């Protein structure tokens, strides 16, 4: 993963990605001090009971299990952006 060329306001990601899993992406984001306050929201169909706690421990601001409400995800992202 390289540095973004445009400012990033927030990240909404799944845990199952083609090149890197979402857990690794969270570690990468939170390891970079520039993104310490970057809101990260995870959506996933991973039904393992430990997943919400794991993504929280890795620095996600919110977790939504699939199926999720796009309205709720958007509202959460907006609230996180206003809190910065």
N, C-alpha and C positions, 0 to 999 in steps of 0.2 A: 504494500500500500504506500502510495506516495502522498506528499503534501498536497492539499487541495489548492486549486488556483483561484477559487472564489471563496468569499467568507461563508462559513457554515453557521446557520442559525440554530439548527436542531438536527438530530438523526433519528429516524424511525427505521428500525431494522427487524428482520426475521432472525432466527437463530440458525436456520439452515440456508446457507448461501453457497453459490457455486465454487468460489475460490477460497473462502475462509469461513469458518463458522462464526456465529454471532458472539459466542463467548470470547473467541480470539479477537474479534473486532472491538468488543468492550475493553479488553485488556490493552489493546493498542491505543484506543482513544484516551483512556484514563492514565496511561503511562506518559502522555504528552502534556506538560503543564499548560500549553496553549488551550487545551480543551477541558481543563478542570471544571469549568462551569457550563460546558456544552450540554444542553438537555439531550438525553438519550432515552428513547422509548422503544421497548422490545415487544413485538407481537410474534406469537409462535403457536404452532399446533402441537408442540412437545408437551405431552400430558404428564410427564414425570413430576411427582409432587415436590421435588427439591428445586425445580427450575426457577420459580419466582424468587426464592431466597438466593439462589446462586447468581441470578442476574442483578439482584439488588446488591449483593456483596461485591460484585464486580463494578458497580457504579451506575447501573441503569436507574433512571429516575422513575420509571413506571414500566409495568408489564401487563400485557393483555393476552389472554389465552384465546385461541381461535375456537369457535367463531367469535369475533369481536365486533363491536359497534364502531364503524368509522367516525361517527359523530363523537363518541366518547374519546377516541384517540385524538381527534382534532382538538377537542376541548382541552384535553390534558396538555397537548403540545402548546396551545395558546396560553394556558395558565403558566406553564414552565417558562415560556418566552417572556411573559409579563413579570415574572419573579426575578429575572436576571438583573 
